[in-house]
Each structure stands twice: as structure tokens, then as C-alpha cells.
Amino acid sequence: MSKRPVDQAPAPPKLLILAIQHLLAMYAGAVTVPLVLASALHLGPDDTAYLVSSDLVACGLVTLLQCLGIGPVGVRLPVMMGVTFVSVGPSIAIASNPALGLPGIFGATIVSGVLGVFIAPLFSRLSSLFAPVVTGTAMLLIGISLMGVAVNWISGAPGTAGGEPWGLALAAGVVATILLVIRFGRGFVANTAILIGIVCGFALAGAGGRVDLAHVATADWFSLVSPLHFGPPRFDAAAAFSMTIVMLITMVESSGMLFALGRIVDRPLTSTDLARGLRADALGALIGGLFNSLPYTSYSQNVAIVSMTGVRSRFVCATAGALLLLLGTMPKLSYLVTAIPPPVLGGAALVMFGMVAANGVLALGQIDFVTHRKRLYVVAVGLGVGLIPNINPHFFDRLPPEVASYLHNGVMLGILATIALNLVLDASGAVPRPAPDAVSEPAG
């Protein structure tokens, strides 16, 4: 009986290299949230470093859970899990309350995870709402929305006058390297184009004196992360409610992402698969709260790598999860990855995030819009609504803060808008036409 590509593992050397590529692609996003949280709460260097290490350990655990699965938990697809950016605003608001602090965040996260376990099977029954016109629009919107992240990595920060010439040159060099590898590389070499681009960019930055290894030299080689390091969790009804809303938003976003990934790896999701994936998200929040972190979700930049390389094995991402666990317990290695200059990551991200958007275009291109013109309006309005926070981040600022803080996620807004329009305009039932060169997988 032949296995699907998603269930096949490459040879160990290739497996490790492909896993490192996935890790480097998501690392910056994974550590950004704890760094932003620590900065907003004015935490010291030691507490900040501990939050980062805790986040990496939880990332690794949840990624292994999602990729390998345990019983009714885990979607068993090539998914990299990372802390969700949606949780930043509510977390800062919770911790700003002197009576709650960091333990208040972790208590609210634990409650949201427990509730999420019960919500997941109910939420999965809504899988019929994620028609191809919805998931295709979601993929396109995710790619476009993430472009801002790549551009900010290249330029340095949002709102700056422009990127430094050396940063622009580095990013351009990384993009050129990736494209050259894709053009002239073959097989495994072509599959590691992103990793080769990042390594070459890091080497060029080091040669130009743009890499700071001071923290690497002084960091410890080994340090264990302990659960509830900042004290017992504190439970508050309002805080738990706000973090449960984050969990629901994450489930909407994860559903669109997982359906899209299922199409990319030729293993379309059933409602049972979705329930397993959403349970892993919920348990991820529970694990995050226990390990001094936040709720988790699938990272779209790694979906782009799966699409670019064609390597669909879930064991690659599982190995990357194991590497995250290693990084979380070895600060010296963690700081080495942190030393990669943002323009290098930005150059690689520009290609990856563009691939996410391109896959959205490909998915939409397989839908019949000629005889079902209403679907055009679903895509048009869904994209328009979803891009509002990207075009004007302050668009919702005059709404009550309790509402506005949840409207800055353009992907979530776009998915909800396309689902609603698909129902209201009665545009459902869009079945993708098979591509001309599609080859059906033999039954196994």
C-alpha cells in the first residue's frame, strides 16, 4: 500500500536540512510576540530571554502535536505552529492590570485552551462554509497581508523613511540567490533554495560587519525551561473571556489555513481532520499557558515553503519542532539564529509570502466565475474588507477599544466577509476545475 507524500519521510540528512529551512522561516515571527510583550511591559533582559525560550519550547511541543498527532488531536499535515499575533493586544491589556500581571495572561490562556478543546468539534462542523472561493481568497489575502512584514524586515521598522542601502542590497542578494538556485538547482538543492538564500545573506552580512554575535558568546549552552516560572496562574473572568475570543479568531484563521494546506499537499481535509487540527490549537493554548507563553496557530510562511519546494512530508515540520525544543533549551544556539539581520529574513520572506498569494490566485483560477458571476463579488468584497487594516491600521480606532482590538486582523475579517457573502449571495457549491496537467494520485 503506497503512502501519500505527506506521510513519507525523506532520508535523515535531507530531513534535517529541510527542517532547518522551515525553522529559519518561522523563527523571527515566533520570537517577535514575546519580544513585543516584554518591551510593552518593560521587562528586564533575563525575563525577556526566558519568555523567548519558553515560547520556543512551547512552539516545539505544539508543532510535534499538530504534525504527528495523538489520537483525536493533531491534523497530521506539515504545519509549523507559532504564537498568534492576535493575542498581543489582549495580553498587554491583561498584564497592565497590577492585580494580574504575567500570571494573569497565562491563566487566561489556559482557560481559553480548555474551552477550545470543547469548542473545536462544534467549530469543525462548519467546514462546509470554507468553500474554494473562501479558501482561495483567504490564501491570497494572507500572502498580501504578510508582505508588509517582509517589507518592514527589509527596511528596518514600520514608519521609517526607507531602508538602509546595505539592507536593501542584502535583501536583493537573498532574493537573487533564491531565484538562481530555483533556476539552476535540481532536486534537493532546489528544495532548499530559501535556506541557501538565508545562509548566503547571513555570510554576506557577517563579511560586512553587520552581524552582532556578542550575545552568542555570553549565552549559556544549556538551560531548562520550567512551567509556571512566573508564578501560579491567576484567573480572571474578563481576561479569560478576551483570550477565548482570541482562540475563536485563531480557529477561523487556522481553518482557512488548514483547508488551503490540505489542497496544496493533495490531502483535502474532512470535518474530522479539521476537528483534530483545532483541538491541537486549543491544547497549544493550554501548553502555552503552562509554559509561560500564549495561544498558538499555524504559520502561513511555512505553508509557502511547502508550496515552493513541493516537499509535503509532515515529518519535516515535526523535525523542525524538535529543533525548536532544542533551541529553547540551548540559549547559545537560539541567539545565533536571532543574530540573522532582518533584511536577510525579509528578502526570503518576500519570495515566500508572494508564493502564498500566488497559490491563492491559482486556487481562484480553478473556480468557474463565468457561469457564477456572484463569486466575483464574494472575492472582490472579501479582499476589500480584509485589506482595510493593512491599508489603514487606524481605521477602527474610534470604535470601543473592546471591539477595535479584535478588528486589526485583516485575514480574519476577510475570511468572515467571504463566508458571509458566499451564503448571502448563494454563491456556494464552487467546485474547482481540475488543472489541465493535474495527475490524480493512485489510490493506496
C-alpha positions, 0 to 999 in steps of 0.5 A: 500500500503506497503512502501519500507524500505527506506521510513519507519521510525523506532520508535523515540528512535531507530531513534535517536540512529541510527542517532547518529551512522551515525553522529559519522561516518561522523563527523571527515571527515566533520570537517577535510576540514575546519580544513585543510583550516584554518591551510593552511591559518593560521587562528586564533582559533575563525575563525577556530571554526566558519568555523567548525560550519558553515560547520556543519550547512551547512552539516545539511541543505544539508543532510535534502535536499538530504534525504527528498527532495523538489520537483525536488531536493533531491534523497530521499535515506539515504545519509549523505552529507559532504564537498568534499575533492576535493575542498581543493586544489582549495580553498587554491589556491583561498584564497592565492590570497590577492585580494580574500581571504575567500570571494573569495572561497565562491563566487566561490562556489556559482557560481559553485552551480548555474551552477550545478543546470543547469548542473545536468539534462544534467549530469543525462542523462548519467546514462546509462554509470554507468553500474554494472561493473562501479558501482561495481568497483567504490564501491570497489575502494572507500572502498580501497581508504578510508582505508588509512584514517582509517589507518592514524586515527589509527596511528596518521598522514600520514608519521609517523613511526607507531602508538602509542601502546595505539592507536593501542590497542584502535583501536583493542578494537573498532574493537573487540567490533564491531565484538562481538556485530555483533556476539552476538547482535540481532536486534537493538543492532546489528544495532548499533554495530559501535556506541557501538564500538565508545562509548566503545573506547571513555570510554576506552580512557577517563579511560586512560587519553587520552581524552582532554575535556578542550575545552568542558568546555570553549565552549559556549552552544549556538551560531548562525551561520550567512551567509556571516560572512566573508564578501560579496562574491567576484567573480572571473572568474578563481576561479569560473571556478576551483570550477565548475570543482570541482562540475563536479568531485563531480557529477561523484563521487556522481553518482557512489555513488548514483547508488551503494546506490540505489542497496544496499537499493533495490531502483535502481535509474532512470535518474530522481532520479539521476537528483534530487540527483545532483541538491541537490549537486549543491544547497549544493554548493550554501548553502555552499557558503552562509554559509561560507563553500564549495561544498558538496557530499555524504559520502561513510562511511555512505553508509557502515553503511547502508550496515552493519546494513541493516537499509535503512530508509532515515529518519535516515540520515535526523535525523542525519542532524538535529543533525548536525544543532544542533551541529553547533549551540551548540559549547559545544556539537560539541567539545565533539564529536571532543574530540573522539581520532582518533584511536577510529574513525579509528578502526570503520572506518576500519570495515566500509570502508572494508564493502564498498569494500566488497559490491563492490566485491559482486556487481562484483560477480553478473556480468557474466565475463565468457561469457564477458571476456572484463569486466575483463579488464574494472575492472582490468584497472579501479582499476589500474588507480584509485589506482595510487594516493593512491599508489603514491600521487606524481605521477602527480606532474610534470604535470601543477599544473592546471591539477595535482590538479584535478588528486589526486582523485583516485575514480574519475579517476577510475570511468572515466577509467571504463566508458571509457573502458566499451564503448571502449571495448563494454563491456556494457549491464552487467546485474547482476545475481540475488543472489541465496537467493535474495527475490524480494520485493512485489510490493506496 
